[in-house]
């Protein structure tokens, strides 16, 4: 009878976790300090807690918006084991948004992003990811105690095969930006173009796995016409931790997540009406990132 009770309890617990709704962001709290001051303190705190800060920038070139990108060695070395673009899950982001005299501090929710990007492999390394999430929360506690999810809700068990609507792309439908003769050639071309700020872009970070021939590039989209300054105000700057957009180079192939997947995943509460307002954005982003992958 005792074993039966435990079995029932485990099944109920699994079903609860699978049906649990998750959101893409976690709000830490608010600060009356300046964006730059709170950013500097967060960077120091992350570094003191064994996180590696990869880069920072101001999306839309607005000083009231800032993103801090980071990882840690355990997460970085775990997700690379997932062959289908697992390295995209290595980089997390803290968003700072100054509004009405206060800076709202948030970060991308590990449980949400890792489930979406790693699919069935999420459960294989779940203990690693739980520790990453716990360590991140502990590190961010000096900046607030709110720690509430926001930004729309999706059931946890739906994230591994998430798509916005019927006929919309999945994680498994990446856009190929270019194929090179070698990993080294691809790395050189992309880095050269990023350093030159080709297409009105800015390099936020580069995360390289030299032995595995994988690299992830965080790209700020600075164009006022079709970049972040155009689409973020339409879909919500409170989700600024969604940025920057990524290129991933695996072996000889450079790809990106389809905009209709990547933007919808980070803004899951978007109505179709609002989505239509940024109808050209997925294609604009593809054009910009494709240019970075070509001479």
Secondary structure as UniProt FT lines:
FT   HELIX           2..19
FT   STRAND          21..22
FT   STRAND          25..31
FT   HELIX           35..48
FT   TURN            49..50
FT   STRAND          52..57
FT   HELIX           59..61
FT   TURN            63..64
FT   STRAND          65..71
FT   HELIX           73..79
FT   TURN            80..81
FT   TURN            83..85
FT   HELIX           86..90
FT   STRAND          92..99
FT   TURN            100..101
FT   STRAND          102..108
FT   HELIX           110..118
FT   TURN            119..120
FT   HELIX           121..124
FT   HELIX           126..140
FT   HELIX           141..143
FT   STRAND          148..150
FT   STRAND          154..155
FT   HELIX           156..161
FT   TURN            166..167
FT   TURN            171..172
FT   STRAND          175..179
FT   HELIX           183..195
FT   TURN            196..200
FT   STRAND          201..209
FT   TURN            210..213
FT   STRAND          214..221
FT   TURN            224..226
FT   HELIX           228..235
FT   HELIX           237..242
FT   STRAND          245..250
FT   TURN            251..252
FT   STRAND          253..256
FT   HELIX           259..266
FT   TURN            267..269
FT   HELIX           272..277
FT   TURN            278..280
FT   HELIX           281..292
//
